[in-house]
């Protein structure tokens, strides 16, 4: 029985980078000043409650690419049959 892969949590460095980018975005695009803690909390919310949507989309997209490659290989092999 195999376990389902679970997305890993952001590392501390990744969290800080994401919070920094979010703070910059909020300041430059929305004219909102936010501190480190509120932006980290927002990143945690996105990671916990919204991130799975992006993760699952990435998995579906990867599955589509792999399926197409398998079909291409099968077609190539069929073409090599004598």
C-alpha positions in Angstrom: 0.0 0.0 0.0 1.5 3.4 -1.0 1.1 6.6 0.8 -0.2 9.7 -0.9 2.5 12.3 -1.3 1.9 15.3 0.8 3.3 18.8 0.0 5.9 19.8 2.5 5.7 22.9 4.5 7.9 25.9 3.6 11.3 26.1 5.3 11.9 29.1 7.5 14.0 30.7 4.7 11.2 30.1 2.2 8.6 31.5 4.6 10.7 34.7 5.1 11.2 35.1 1.4 7.5 34.6 0.7 6.5 37.1 3.5 9.0 39.6 2.2 7.6 39.3 -1.4 4.1 39.6 0.0 5.0 42.7 2.0 6.6 44.3 -1.1 3.5 43.4 -3.2 1.1 44.8 -0.7 3.1 48.0 -0.4 3.7 48.6 -4.1 0.5 47.4 -5.6 -2.1 48.0 -2.9 -0.4 50.8 -0.8 -0.7 48.6 2.3 2.0 48.5 4.9 2.2 45.2 6.7 4.7 43.8 9.2 6.6 40.6 9.2 4.2 38.7 11.5 1.0 39.5 9.7 2.5 38.7 6.3 3.9 35.4 7.6 0.4 34.6 9.0 -1.1 35.3 5.6 1.5 33.1 3.9 0.7 30.3 6.3 -3.0 30.7 5.5 -2.3 30.5 1.8 0.0 27.5 2.3 -2.5 25.7 4.5 -5.8 26.6 2.8 -5.1 27.6 -0.8 -1.8 26.1 -1.6 -3.3 22.7 -2.1 -5.2 24.0 -5.1 -2.0 25.0 -6.8 -0.3 21.7 -5.7 -3.1 19.6 -7.1 -3.2 21.5 -10.3 0.6 20.9 -10.7 0.1 17.2 -10.2 -2.7 17.1 -12.8 -0.6 19.0 -15.2 2.4 16.7 -14.6 0.1 13.6 -15.0 -1.1 14.9 -18.4 2.5 15.4 -19.6 3.6 11.9 -18.4 0.5 10.3 -20.0 1.3 12.0 -23.3 5.0 10.9 -23.2 3.9 7.3 -22.5 1.5 7.4 -25.5 4.4 8.8 -27.6 6.7 6.0 -26.5 3.9 3.4 -27.2 3.4 4.8 -30.7 7.1 4.8 -31.4 7.4 1.2 -30.2 4.4 0.2 -32.3 6.1 1.8 -35.3 9.2 -0.3 -34.7 7.3 -3.6 -34.8 8.0 -5.8 -37.8 
